[in-house]
Amino acid sequence: MIGTTTETAHEHDDTTARAAHALRAANALVERAMARSLEPHNLTSAQFAVLKVLGDADTLGCSEVGKRLSSPSSDVTRLLYRLESVGLVSRERDKDDRRIVYTKITGAGRAVLDAARPAVRDTEERAFQSISASERRELALLLSAMHRNLSDR
């Protein structure tokens, strides 16, 4: 157990390094598989994530989309411009505060999202096929803890 008096600094460093490497390697493989599954829909995994967030909400500001995706607003703004240019989202300035821009998914965006969901679901199932439901829950808890550890920095 990390932090116990019987654990040496070397064991901690080796365990942490192996876990970090496994996380990066798994993420790279999932991203490649997701890119392949989304290619027929002309979406990247980041674009799919934005459409999913907007599909689950009515209308959101750019900063709220970024918050829900844990992405910087500059990255989200570029994604939203791209999605707007192909008609998958629409954007409208707030009538009272022109600095605020609201974004919503269009009918075309919802159609693409709905068409892509089965491919994403299949990829996710393939990635987790040998991992039990209880292990998936534990992994989600561990990754949420990592997210909390890094989100304030």
Secondary structure, 3 states (H helix, E strand, C coil): CCCCCCCCHHHHHHHHHHHHHHHHHHHHHHHHHHHHHHHHHCCCHHHHHHHHHHHHCCCEEHHHHHHHHCCCHHHHHHHHHHHHHCCCEEEEECCCCCCCEEEEECHHHHHHHHHHHHHHHHHHHHHHCCCCHHHHHHHHHHHHHHHHHHHCC
